[in-house]
Amino acid sequence: MPLIDPITMSGISPESGDISKSKSFPTEFLSSDMARIVNHIQPAILLSAYYFRFNTLVADPVHTLLHSLLPVALLQVAYAIVCLPAAGSNMAKKLKPGEKRKGLEGGEYNHKIFTTIFALILTATTVPAVTALQILFGAPFTTHIEHTLLSSAHISLLALFPLFYIHGVDSVRWLEVASLYAPIDEVFGAALGCALGAWLGAVPIPLDWDREWQKWPVTVVTGAFGGYVVGKFVGGFAGLRGKRIELE
């Protein structure tokens, strides 16, 4: 699975259709001091809060996941509004060399609020699909439905909400995401890391270790949170940022 540079190879192949015709770029974070601060402390807050709630999660997964949804959602919303360009806004446009980005105007604030609400609605609609995927990958089908739904809601908030916020319903961008051909950046890397972490998190569940934390879906949620943070850092690594995954 080699990585290719979009500057030297702008398309997948001559037959790749719309993706090769539309050159996309990695997400550029907003340039304010607050954006830089929030971008760095958001992963630390996520992991710290998860660490301190881990024992409670093991003891009562449904109660803990349910009461953690709002704090996670608020943190993700704050991260998106402060750090990320909203889909369709002037902040989302690629600047020309030497061009400076203008400050936020009143319309931009309104646009951010609308985009946030719309992204949250879209994120909520993906929870049943993520739940179905978890069941296909081995989650309990006739029991633990609440556990699976709540873990899916957390995965959707972590992986998909930021993508909805920056891409909206842009079909070309989502085709790139679905085909793993989007340029690597912190947002796409975090989404990939979250999905991969959740998948790897299921590995310890069937092992005969007789540990309380092996019960569904503790390890899956742990993997999702850990994978999100790791993927975010890897996606921002200078040597990888902007490159694409070549599956052929």
Buried (B, 14 or more C-beta within 10 A) or exposed (E): EEEBEBEEEBBBEEEEEEBBEBEBEBBBBBEEEEBBEBBEEBBEBBBEBBEEBBEEBBEEBBEBBBEBEEEBBEBBBBBBBBBBBBBBBBBBEEEEEEEEEEEBEEEBEEBBEEBBEBBBEBBBEBBEEBBEBBBEEEBEEEEBEEBBBBBBBBBBBBBBBBBBBBBBEBEBBBBBBEBBBBBBBBBBBBBBBBBBBBBBBBEBBEEEEEEEBBEBBBBBBBBBBBBBBBBBBBBBEEEBBBBBBEEE
